[in-house]
Amino acid sequence: MLSKRASDIIFVGIMILVVIGIVVMRFIVLGTMDERIEEVESENQQIQDEIMGLQGMVGEHRDTEMPSRSELNQRVPAIFSEDQLRFYVNAQLELAGILDSQERSVDVEISQNPNISGGSYGDAANQFDIVRVGIDIETNDIDEVRQFIDQMYEINQVFVLQNIRYDVPDEDEYVELTVNLLTFYDLD
């Protein structure tokens, strides 16, 4: 057994090690927390900078007006020609790569003054002749369809995507899509 003096020395040594351990742990924890606080402050500053940038962008475009009806009329053809519209849609389908394949089935259906219920289309029906362009496509490349829709938005004539219907196929089958676009012509 140890003498009283040896026991006291071991006890004091253990107490000193515990105190040193607590002090070291405190510095480690505080250091880690300080690093985390700095990271969060940095992230907050980045977010604040982004918010300020967005507010500046909103301020720049605050006075931007929607196009007037006369500007819209520049994108609305005066005369409706089904053959011309069909040719134009087929050209856009070919440009998107949809008509390139012999394996695909593509059908374009044009209907003048379709029955459109409610919403802003009802108001447009009083100001314009509305023509629906229905396109039935069997494809396995949806990106081509997206490219076609993007092309239709970028051209000089106004086209509005009314709806898209599709059937999800089994493996290795084509997706059957129906894309309905609306376009507008001046009233006769």
Secondary structure as UniProt FT lines:
FT   HELIX           4..60
FT   TURN            61..63
FT   HELIX           69..73
FT   TURN            74..75
FT   HELIX           82..95
FT   TURN            96..97
FT   STRAND          106..112
FT   HELIX           119..127
FT   STRAND          128..139
FT   HELIX           142..154
FT   STRAND          159..167
FT   TURN            171..172
FT   STRAND          175..186
//
